[in-house]
Amino acid sequence: MKTTCRKSRLLGILLGSALAMNVQAQEWKLVWSDEFDTDGKPNERVWSYEYGFARNNEAQWYQPDNAVCQDGLLIIEGRQERVKNPFYEQNSYDWRRNRKYARYTSSSIKTQGKKEFLYGRFEIRARIPVGPGAWPAFWTLGKDMEWPSCGEIDIMEFYRQDGKPVILANTAWGTDQRWSAHWDSKAIPFKKFLDDDPDWASKFHVWRMDWDEHYIRLYLDNELLNETDLSKVTNGELGGHKNPFHQPHYILLNLALGGNNGGYIDDETFPIRYEVDYVRVYQK
C-alpha cells in the first residue's frame, strides 16, 4: 500500500512538472530570431554597423569586416591592425578625433530601426572571450531619447574591475545631468563561475532577459543575476520623468577592447573571437 502511494505521488509530481513545462512553453512564443546559419555577412535586413571610435575611450575601430557568419555562428573578431582615422584633428579635445590611428579593429552590430521590441524574453547563446582587454556585450537601447534617458539594458557584459574579471548584468536610465546615468548594476566575480567549472570559458552559455511592464530580470544559464523593479525607475528632467523601459528597445552585439572598463590589452591574445550561436526574442 505504501509503495502504491509513493508511486502515485511520484506520478503526480512528474505530471505536474510536465504540465508546468507545457504551460511555460505556451506562455512564450518565438517572434524573431537570428540563427546565423547563412555564411557571409550578417543579414542586412536586420543588422547595421557602428563605424569608427564609438564610446568609453575604447581602443578598437569598429568596421563591418570583423563580423562574419560561418558554420552556424556569428563571429565578431578583435584584431590587432593599424587603421587611419579619417576624422583626425591634431588639436581636438574629442578623443574620437585626436587619435591619428587605431591599433585595433572589431565590430558592433545593431538592430536599430529594423528590429525593435517592447517586452519579452531575449536570449543569446554565446562563447565569450575572457582575456585581458576583452569587453564583449549583448545589450539593448531604447528607440527614443538620447542616452541614458533612452534606457540601457546590459544582458551580458564581461570586463575587469580593479584588475579582476567580472560578469555584469545592468540597467541604466537618465538623471537630471546630461550623459550621466543612474545604474542598477550587479558584477559577479568571474572566479565564481570558474570555481564551478574550470572549463567555463571554453563553452557556450545562455544569457537571458525576462522583461515585462513590472520587472527586468537578467539570467546566466538560468541563474538570476539582477532584477530591476520598474515601479522604481524614472528618468530625470532631461528624460521627461518617463520610464525608458516602457518603450521598444533594439539589440546590440559588440566586442569592445580596452577603454574605460576593458583595461589593459594583451597583444599576445589576438585575434580574439566573440562567437554567437543565436539571438532569440519571445513574447507572451
KOLRO-792527 format. One record per residue (C-alpha): x, y, z; chain; residue in three letters. Coordinates in Angstrom, 1 decimal, padded with zeros to 4 digits, always signed. Layout:
<pts>
- X|Y|Z|A|ALA
...
</pts>
This chain:
<pts>
- +000.0|+000.0|+000.0|A|MET
- +002.9|+002.4|+000.9|A|LYS
- +004.6|+001.5|-002.4|A|THR
- +001.4|+002.3|-004.3|A|THR
- +001.1|+005.7|-002.6|A|CYS
- +004.7|+006.6|-003.3|A|ARG
- +004.2|+005.7|-006.9|A|LYS
- +001.1|+007.8|-007.1|A|SER
- +002.9|+010.8|-005.5|A|ARG
- +005.8|+010.3|-007.9|A|LEU
- +003.4|+010.1|-010.9|A|LEU
- +001.7|+013.2|-009.7|A|GLY
- +004.9|+015.1|-009.4|A|ILE
- +006.0|+014.1|-012.9|A|LEU
- +002.7|+015.0|-014.4|A|LEU
- +002.7|+018.3|-012.5|A|GLY
- +006.2|+019.1|-013.8|A|SER
- +005.2|+018.2|-017.3|A|ALA
- +002.1|+020.4|-017.1|A|LEU
- +004.2|+023.3|-015.7|A|ALA
- +006.7|+023.0|-018.6|A|MET
- +003.9|+022.8|-021.1|A|ASN
- +002.2|+026.0|-019.6|A|VAL
- +005.5|+027.8|-019.7|A|GLN
- +006.1|+026.8|-023.3|A|ALA
- +002.6|+028.1|-024.2|A|GLN
- +003.3|+031.4|-022.5|A|GLU
- +006.3|+032.3|-024.7|A|TRP
- +006.1|+032.5|-028.5|A|LYS
- +009.2|+033.0|-030.7|A|LEU
- +008.6|+036.2|-032.5|A|VAL
- +012.1|+036.7|-034.0|A|TRP
- +015.5|+035.0|-034.1|A|SER
- +018.8|+035.0|-036.0|A|ASP
- +020.4|+031.6|-036.0|A|GLU
- +023.3|+032.9|-038.2|A|PHE
- +023.0|+029.8|-040.4|A|ASP
- +023.9|+031.5|-043.7|A|THR
- +027.6|+032.0|-044.3|A|ASP
- +028.7|+035.5|-045.1|A|GLY
- +027.9|+038.9|-043.7|A|LYS
- +025.1|+039.3|-041.0|A|PRO
- +021.6|+039.8|-042.5|A|ASN
- +021.5|+043.4|-043.6|A|GLU
- +017.7|+043.4|-043.3|A|ARG
- +018.2|+043.0|-039.6|A|VAL
- +021.7|+044.3|-038.7|A|TRP
- +023.5|+047.6|-039.3|A|SER
- +027.0|+048.6|-038.2|A|TYR
- +028.7|+051.1|-036.0|A|GLU
- +031.7|+052.8|-037.5|A|TYR
- +035.0|+054.1|-036.1|A|GLY
- +035.6|+055.0|-032.5|A|PHE
- +032.3|+054.8|-030.6|A|ALA
- +032.3|+055.3|-026.8|A|ARG
- +034.2|+054.9|-023.4|A|ASN
- +037.6|+055.8|-024.8|A|ASN
- +037.8|+052.3|-026.3|A|GLU
- +040.8|+051.3|-028.4|A|ALA
- +039.0|+049.5|-031.3|A|GLN
- +038.0|+050.9|-034.6|A|TRP
- +034.5|+049.5|-035.5|A|TYR
- +034.2|+048.2|-039.0|A|GLN
- +031.9|+045.7|-040.8|A|PRO
- +034.8|+043.5|-041.9|A|ASP
- +035.2|+042.0|-038.4|A|ASN
- +031.7|+040.4|-038.3|A|ALA
- +031.0|+037.3|-040.3|A|VAL
- +028.6|+034.3|-040.2|A|CYS
- +030.4|+031.0|-040.5|A|GLN
- +029.4|+027.4|-039.7|A|ASP
- +026.3|+028.5|-037.9|A|GLY
- +028.0|+031.1|-035.8|A|LEU
- +028.2|+034.9|-035.8|A|LEU
- +031.9|+035.6|-035.2|A|ILE
- +032.9|+039.1|-034.1|A|ILE
- +036.7|+039.2|-034.2|A|GLU
- +039.0|+041.6|-032.5|A|GLY
- +042.2|+042.2|-034.4|A|ARG
- +045.5|+043.9|-033.9|A|GLN
- +045.8|+046.1|-037.0|A|GLU
- +046.5|+049.7|-037.8|A|ARG
- +043.7|+051.8|-039.3|A|VAL
- +044.0|+055.5|-040.2|A|LYS
- +041.3|+057.8|-038.6|A|ASN
- +039.7|+059.8|-041.4|A|PRO
- +038.3|+062.2|-038.8|A|PHE
- +041.7|+063.0|-037.2|A|TYR
- +042.2|+066.6|-035.9|A|GLU
- +045.6|+067.1|-034.2|A|GLN
- +044.4|+069.6|-031.6|A|ASN
- +040.9|+068.3|-031.0|A|SER
- +039.7|+067.7|-027.4|A|TYR
- +037.5|+064.9|-028.7|A|ASP
- +039.2|+061.5|-028.2|A|TRP
- +037.5|+060.2|-031.3|A|ARG
- +039.3|+062.8|-033.4|A|ARG
- +042.7|+063.3|-031.7|A|ASN
- +043.8|+059.7|-032.4|A|ARG
- +045.5|+059.6|-035.8|A|LYS
- +045.4|+055.8|-035.9|A|TYR
- +043.6|+053.0|-034.3|A|ALA
- +045.7|+050.0|-033.3|A|ARG
- +042.8|+047.5|-033.1|A|TYR
- +039.7|+046.7|-035.0|A|THR
- +036.4|+045.0|-034.1|A|SER
- +032.7|+045.1|-035.0|A|SER
- +029.5|+046.3|-033.4|A|SER
- +026.2|+045.4|-035.0|A|ILE
- +022.7|+046.6|-034.0|A|LYS
- +019.0|+046.1|-035.0|A|THR
- +018.2|+049.8|-034.6|A|GLN
- +015.3|+050.8|-036.8|A|GLY
- +014.9|+047.3|-038.1|A|LYS
- +014.0|+045.0|-035.2|A|LYS
- +012.8|+046.7|-032.0|A|GLU
- +010.8|+045.1|-029.2|A|PHE
- +008.7|+046.1|-026.3|A|LEU
- +008.9|+043.4|-023.5|A|TYR
- +009.7|+039.8|-024.0|A|GLY
- +012.3|+037.1|-023.3|A|ARG
- +015.6|+037.9|-025.0|A|PHE
- +018.2|+035.1|-025.3|A|GLU
- +021.7|+034.7|-026.6|A|ILE
- +023.8|+031.6|-026.7|A|ARG
- +027.5|+032.6|-026.9|A|ALA
- +031.1|+031.8|-026.1|A|ARG
- +032.8|+035.0|-025.0|A|ILE
- +036.5|+036.0|-024.9|A|PRO
- +037.8|+036.5|-021.4|A|VAL
- +041.4|+037.6|-022.0|A|GLY
- +042.8|+041.0|-020.8|A|PRO
- +041.2|+043.9|-022.6|A|GLY
- +038.2|+042.0|-023.9|A|ALA
- +034.8|+043.6|-023.4|A|TRP
- +032.1|+041.6|-025.1|A|PRO
- +028.4|+042.6|-024.7|A|ALA
- +024.8|+041.8|-025.5|A|PHE
- +022.6|+044.8|-024.7|A|TRP
- +019.7|+047.0|-025.7|A|THR
- +018.9|+050.7|-026.0|A|LEU
- +015.5|+052.4|-026.2|A|GLY
- +014.5|+053.7|-029.6|A|LYS
- +013.7|+057.2|-028.3|A|ASP
- +015.6|+059.9|-026.4|A|MET
- +019.4|+060.2|-026.1|A|GLU
- +021.5|+058.1|-023.7|A|TRP
- +020.9|+057.4|-020.9|A|PRO
- +017.3|+058.7|-020.9|A|SER
- +016.6|+056.1|-023.7|A|CYS
- +017.4|+053.3|-021.2|A|GLY
- +020.1|+050.7|-021.4|A|GLU
- +019.9|+047.0|-020.5|A|ILE
- +023.2|+045.1|-020.4|A|ASP
- +022.1|+041.5|-020.6|A|ILE
- +025.7|+040.4|-020.8|A|MET
- +028.9|+042.2|-020.2|A|GLU
- +032.4|+041.0|-019.3|A|PHE
- +035.4|+043.1|-018.4|A|TYR
- +037.7|+043.8|-015.5|A|ARG
- +037.1|+045.8|-012.3|A|GLN
- +040.2|+046.6|-010.3|A|ASP
- +042.1|+044.2|-012.5|A|GLY
- +039.7|+041.3|-011.7|A|LYS
- +037.4|+039.9|-014.4|A|PRO
- +033.6|+040.1|-013.7|A|VAL
- +030.4|+039.3|-015.5|A|ILE
- +027.9|+042.1|-015.3|A|LEU
- +024.1|+042.4|-015.6|A|ALA
- +022.9|+046.0|-015.6|A|ASN
- +020.2|+048.5|-016.3|A|THR
- +020.6|+052.3|-016.6|A|ALA
- +018.4|+055.3|-017.1|A|TRP
- +018.6|+059.1|-017.1|A|GLY
- +019.2|+061.7|-014.4|A|THR
- +019.0|+065.4|-014.3|A|ASP
- +022.5|+065.7|-015.7|A|GLN
- +023.2|+065.1|-019.4|A|ARG
- +025.1|+061.8|-020.2|A|TRP
- +025.1|+060.8|-016.5|A|SER
- +023.2|+057.6|-015.8|A|ALA
- +021.6|+056.0|-012.7|A|HIS
- +022.8|+052.4|-012.7|A|TRP
- +021.3|+049.3|-011.2|A|ASP
- +024.4|+047.1|-011.7|A|SER
- +025.5|+043.7|-010.5|A|LYS
- +029.1|+042.5|-011.0|A|ALA
- +029.7|+038.8|-010.3|A|ILE
- +033.4|+037.8|-009.9|A|PRO
- +034.3|+035.5|-012.8|A|PHE
- +036.1|+033.3|-010.3|A|LYS
- +032.7|+032.1|-009.1|A|LYS
- +032.0|+030.6|-012.5|A|PHE
- +035.5|+029.1|-012.8|A|LEU
- +035.2|+027.6|-009.4|A|ASP
- +032.0|+025.8|-010.5|A|ASP
- +033.5|+024.8|-013.9|A|ASP
- +037.2|+025.3|-014.7|A|PRO
- +036.4|+024.9|-018.4|A|ASP
- +033.7|+027.6|-018.3|A|TRP
- +035.4|+029.9|-020.8|A|ALA
- +035.7|+027.2|-023.5|A|SER
- +032.0|+026.6|-023.5|A|LYS
- +028.8|+028.2|-024.8|A|PHE
- +026.4|+029.8|-022.3|A|HIS
- +022.9|+031.2|-022.4|A|VAL
- +022.2|+034.7|-021.2|A|TRP
- +018.5|+035.7|-020.9|A|ARG
- +016.4|+038.7|-020.1|A|MET
- +012.7|+038.4|-019.0|A|ASP
- +011.2|+041.9|-019.4|A|TRP
- +007.6|+043.0|-018.8|A|ASP
- +005.9|+046.2|-017.6|A|GLU
- +006.9|+045.4|-014.0|A|HIS
- +010.4|+043.9|-013.9|A|TYR
- +013.6|+043.3|-015.8|A|ILE
- +015.2|+040.1|-014.8|A|ARG
- +018.7|+039.1|-016.1|A|LEU
- +019.9|+035.5|-016.1|A|TYR
- +023.0|+033.5|-016.9|A|LEU
- +022.4|+029.7|-017.5|A|ASP
- +019.1|+030.1|-015.6|A|ASN
- +020.7|+031.7|-012.6|A|GLU
- +019.2|+035.1|-011.7|A|LEU
- +021.9|+037.8|-011.7|A|LEU
- +020.0|+041.0|-011.3|A|ASN
- +016.4|+042.3|-011.1|A|GLU
- +015.1|+045.8|-011.7|A|THR
- +011.8|+046.8|-010.3|A|ASP
- +010.4|+049.2|-012.9|A|LEU
- +008.0|+050.8|-010.5|A|SER
- +011.1|+052.5|-009.1|A|LYS
- +012.5|+053.7|-012.4|A|VAL
- +012.0|+057.3|-013.6|A|THR
- +014.2|+059.4|-015.8|A|ASN
- +015.3|+062.8|-014.6|A|GLY
- +014.0|+066.1|-016.0|A|GLU
- +016.0|+065.6|-019.3|A|LEU
- +014.2|+062.4|-019.9|A|GLY
- +010.8|+063.9|-019.2|A|GLY
- +010.4|+061.9|-016.0|A|HIS
- +009.4|+058.9|-018.2|A|LYS
- +010.3|+055.3|-017.7|A|ASN
- +012.5|+054.3|-020.6|A|PRO
- +011.8|+050.6|-020.2|A|PHE
- +008.2|+051.1|-021.3|A|HIS
- +009.3|+051.7|-024.9|A|GLN
- +010.7|+049.4|-027.6|A|PRO
- +014.4|+048.6|-027.5|A|HIS
- +016.8|+047.5|-030.1|A|TYR
- +019.6|+044.9|-029.7|A|ILE
- +023.4|+045.5|-029.9|A|LEU
- +026.2|+042.9|-030.2|A|LEU
- +029.7|+044.1|-029.9|A|ASN
- +033.3|+043.3|-028.9|A|LEU
- +035.0|+046.3|-027.4|A|ALA
- +038.7|+046.5|-026.5|A|LEU
- +040.3|+048.4|-023.6|A|GLY
- +038.8|+051.8|-022.8|A|GLY
- +037.4|+052.9|-019.5|A|ASN
- +036.4|+049.4|-018.5|A|ASN
- +038.2|+046.9|-020.8|A|GLY
- +041.5|+047.8|-019.3|A|GLY
- +044.9|+046.6|-020.3|A|TYR
- +045.0|+044.8|-023.7|A|ILE
- +047.3|+041.8|-024.1|A|ASP
- +048.5|+041.8|-027.7|A|ASP
- +049.6|+038.2|-027.4|A|GLU
- +045.9|+037.1|-027.3|A|THR
- +045.0|+038.3|-030.8|A|PHE
- +042.9|+037.6|-032.7|A|PRO
- +040.1|+037.2|-030.2|A|ILE
- +036.6|+035.9|-031.0|A|ARG
- +033.2|+036.5|-029.6|A|TYR
- +031.1|+033.7|-031.0|A|GLU
- +027.3|+033.8|-031.1|A|VAL
- +025.2|+030.7|-031.8|A|ASP
- +021.8|+032.5|-031.8|A|TYR
- +019.8|+035.5|-030.7|A|VAL
- +016.1|+034.9|-030.0|A|ARG
- +013.2|+037.0|-028.8|A|VAL
- +010.0|+035.5|-027.4|A|TYR
- +006.8|+037.3|-026.3|A|GLN
- +003.7|+036.2|-024.5|A|LYS
</pts>
